[in-house]
């Protein structure tokens, strides 16, 4: 889709060169090759492909070509409880901005509504700053939601006052481990997005060949400061994720130790009766209890005692108590 975002008008598809006349923001959303070719014809600039936008080198993400500034970064999109990362590209020219994306982002939709809802004109530089501000605000919202999710996850991990049912402990710990892993993945993806946004903010602010106005430069500085604060929050989130991961693995280790205790008890109480039965099952003529009237019952009682006494000892030690 190739659309133009016009002040005071709904977004309109761009089919010919005339559709883009006087438009400050041109938007390519999951474009076809024909739409990319039309955008290249209208702007006179090379249109980066998805493979170009997914490059990780700084020199491939931030550079100038002719009079246009090429910028790209991965952005996180959260949909309900799921998320994924998709690249976004900006081609900032003297008179307009071209964006290239392959999925919808709420921050882009928000700025599109803002522009179409007013008759005030915007330059390409102003649109780019608006988009950066909206993206950073969206990253902050995602981090706030992630922080709340980790608070809930922390309470679930450390529910020490609730008994753990032996049959459900394994499944519960598996679920907690998956939740911790997903939280860690999201925090890592947000960090990558913030790193890309920070590089863009610095590159645009310090680019002498494409100077921003003083007002826009101040707003870009605010964006950079917000990104720094969000990076600090991500670091805190990452530390908490690591702490919850260690705690969950610790509880898994405890459950495994409890299982080993049961195996130890079963093995121990099986050895002594087997030993007694083996001794009195030997066919030696001079076994003292061989002709004893109560020898049979004595051997059974001895085997029972070798089972009961260790069980009582393990119970006293707390090995047979229900785990919590």
N, C-alpha and C positions, 0 to 999 in steps of 0.2 A: 504494500500500500504506500502510495506517495501522496501526501496531503500538504496543504498550505494552511497555516494557522493565522487567520486574519483578525485584527481588532474589530470587535462589534459584529462578527459574522461567525457562523459555525464553520468548523474545518471543512475544506472542500478538496476533492481529489484533483490532482494535477495531471492533466492529459496532454496539454500542449504548452509551449513556451509562454503563451499569454496568461495562463492560469497562475504563473508564479511571478508575474510582474508586480514590483513594489512590495513583495512579501518578505518580512524580515526572518521568518522561521519556516524553513522547509523541513519536513519530517518524513524519513523513510522508515516504515515499519515492516519488517520481514519482507524486503523488496524482492521483486522478480528481476531477472537480468534486463528486461526491457525498461523497468522503472529505474534501475541503476544507470542505464545508458541515457535515459531522459534527464536524470538528475545531473549527470556529467555534462550533457549538452547545455543545460540551463545555467549551471554554475561555472562551467569552464574549468572544473577541477576534477582530479582523479577521485573516484569513489572507492573507498577501501572495502574489501570483502570481509566476510566474517572471519576468515583465516587471518587476515591482516589485523583485525581488532583483537584477536586472541593471542597475539604475540606478547611475550612477557618482558622483552628487553625495553628498557626505558627509552632508548633511541627510536624504537618502533612505535611507542605509545605517544610520545611527545616530540613533535618536530614541525618545521615549517617547510612548505613547498610553494614556491612562487610567493604570493602574498597571503596565502591561507595557512592557518594554524590547525594542525591535525592533532586531535586528542582522543584517547581511548582509555577505557577502564572497565574491569568487571564490576557488575552491580548485582546485589542480592535482591531477589524478589521472593517475598514470603506470601504464600497462599494458604490461609487458615493455619494448620499445624505443619505444613510442609514448606520447603523453600528450595530454590535452585539459583544458580549463578548464570548470568548471560552478559556478553560484552555489549558495550555502548560506545559509539563513536561520535565525535563532534568535529565538524569542519567549520572553523570560524573565519569568515571572510570580512572584508571591509564593510560591506553593506548588509550582510545577512548571515544567518547561521543555518547549517544543515546538520541534522542529527540522523544517525543510523542506529537502529536497534532491531532486535529480533523477537522481542516479546513486549507486552504492555507493562508499563511501570506506573504506579499510582502517582508518583511525583511528576512525571511528564503529563499525565492526564490533568493533574491539578493546575499546572501552569497553563495548559491549553485552555482550560475553562476560564482561568483568570484573564487571559488575553482576549478570548472571544466574548467575554462578558463585559468588556469595556471598549470604548472608542479611542482610548489613548493609544498613541502609536509607540512602538517599541523598536529599538535598534537590535541588531544581532548580538552586540555585546551585552545589552540589558537582558535579553532572553537567556543568554548563556549563564549570566550571574543568577538570574531567577531559578534556572534549572539546577544549578549547583546548590543553591540554598535549599531548594525543595528536596533534593536528594539527601543532603545532610540531615534535614529534619526527619526524613523517612528512616534513615539509618538510626537516628536517635530513638524513634518509635520502636524499631525492631529490637534495639538494645534494651529499652525499658521493658518490653514484653519478655525478652530473654531473661532479664534480671528477676522478674516476677516468677517466671517458670522455674528458675533455679532455686528461689526461695521455697516454692512448693515442693520441688524435688528434694531439697535439703530436709524438709519436715518428713517426707516419705522415707528417706534413707535412715534418719535418726528417730524413728518412732519407737523409742526404747520402752515406752509405757504400754505398748500393745504387744500381746503375745504373738509370736511367729508360729503359725501352724506348720508342722513338719511337712505336710503334704504340699503346701503352697509356697514354702520358703524358696525353693529352687526357682519356680516360675517368677515369683516376685523379684528376686535378685536379678534374674535375666532381664526382666522388664526395666528395672532401674538402671542396669548397665547400658541398655539400648538408649534410654532417655538421656543419660549422661553423655553418651557418644554423640547423639544428635545435637545436643546443646554445644558440645565442643566443636562439631563441624560448622554449626551456624556462627559461632563466635569467630572461628578462623576465616570463614567467608566474609563476614562483616569487616574483619581486620583488613583483608585484601582489598575490599571495596574502598575503605577509608584511606588506605595507602595510595590507591590510584587517584582518589579525589584530592588528596593532599598534594600529590605531584602536579595534578592539573592546576590547582589553585596557585601553587608557587610558580609554575611555568608561565601561566597567563599573566600573573602580577608582575613578573620580572622580565617579560618579553618586551624589548625595546622597539621591535619592528611592528608590534601591534599594541600600541599604548591604550590603556583604559583611561576613562575620565577619572578625575580625583574621587568623585563620589563612588563610582563603581570599584575603584581600587580599595577604598575604605571598606566597602561591603565584602570584597574578596578577602581582605585581611580578617574580617569577622568570621567568614567561612573557615579560613585556615585555623583560627583560634578554636572554633567549635570542633573542628576535626581533631585537634590536639587533645581537647578535653574528652572527646569520645574515644580516642585511642587509649587514654588513661583508664577509662571505664572498661574498655575491652580487656585491658591487661588485668584489671581486677576480676572481671568475669572469667578470664582464662585461668587465673589462680584458683577461683572457686570451683571451676569445673574439674581441675586437677585434684583439688582436695576431695570433692565428692567421688571422683573416680577411685582415689586411694581408699576412701572410706568404704565404698561399695565392694571393692576387691578384698578389703579387710573382712567384711561380713561374709563374703563368699568363702574366704579362707577359714573363718570360724565354723561355717556350716560344714565344710569339708573335714575339719578337725572333729566335729561332732560325729560325723559318719565314721571316721576312723576309730573313735572311741567305741562306737557300737560294735564295729568289727573286732576290736581288741577284746571286748567283753565276751562276744560270742566265741571267739577263738579260745580264750582262756578257760571259760567254763566247759568247753568241749574237750580240753586236753586231759584234765584230771580224771573225769569219769572213764575216759578211754584207757588211761593208764591203769585204773583199778580193774576194769574189765579185762584188760590184757594180762594183768598179773594173775587174776583168778581163773583165767581161761587157759593157762599153761598146763600141760599134761605131766607135771612132775608128781611122783608118788608121795613125796614127803612134804607136801603143802600142809601147814598146820591145821588149816580149817577144812581140809578135804572131807573128813568124816564127821565134821561138827554138825549137830542137828540144826543149828541156827546159822550156819555158814552162808547159805544163799541169801537169807534176809539181811545178814550182816553186810554182805558185799553190796546189796542194793541200797541199804541205808548209808553206807560209806560213799557210794557214788552220788546219792542225793545230797549228802552233806557237802561234797566237793563242788556241787552246783550252787546250793543255797548260800553257803558262807561267802564265796566270792561275789555273788550278786548283792548280798547285804553290804559288803565292803565297798563295792562300786556305788551303790545307792548312797551310802554314807559320804562318799567322796563327791557326790553330786553328778556323776557321769550319766546317771539314768534319769535325771530330772528333765522336765520339758524345757527346751530352749526358748529363750525370749529374745 
